Amino acid sequence: MKSVQILRNDLKDILFQEKGSTVIAAKYHGGVDMLKTGNRFVGATQEYKFTAALNWVYEKAVNKRLFKKFGPYHVVPFVPGPRSWGAHLMDGTRETCVVEHKGKYYMNVTLGTLGRRTFRFGGKIIPASLLLPFIKVKPVFVKSQGLTYAESVKKKDFGFENLRWVQIRGVRYNLI
């Protein structure tokens, strides 16, 4: 596998080149979505590898899952609402997977698999069992999609500043 070092903002140009749905792998390092009350681990970070798809169509992905679950009896198509923050950057008339918000860039993906998460607090690795009581619980049902959380399409925005590397088509881009 080829490995290349690039500046974080140069990732935007690489993502612009990807046309059509593309499977990627990446490594994330950032905050943990946790409850704050009584939590002595506020400020803990996590790191994990993940796979995802770029340039996917959210509406189409949810409707495919609904058809798979309910078959032809599902007659009300899913129509997503507008983004609550940020805007997808355009490449001509094509919407890209890059989102810009207040001068920062994000990679919008649909999640595939998540690797093992490593948690750190105060510079030291800590066991996940210490954080579990404080990690926010995912909903059982995703009302907007009409599916359980396990069945739902999981879209996520990863800030460029929280990505360590992104692997696309056999090239690993190490972000500096």
Secondary structure, DSSP 4 states (H G I P E B T S, - for coil): -EEEEE-GGGHHHHHHH--S-EEEEEEEEEE--B--TT-TTTT-EEEEEEEEEES--HHHHHHHHHHHHHGGG--S-------SS-EEEEETTEEEEEEEETTEEEEEEEEEEE---EEEETTEEE-HHHHTTTBPPPPSEETTTTEETTTS--EEEEEGGGEEEEEETTEEEEE-
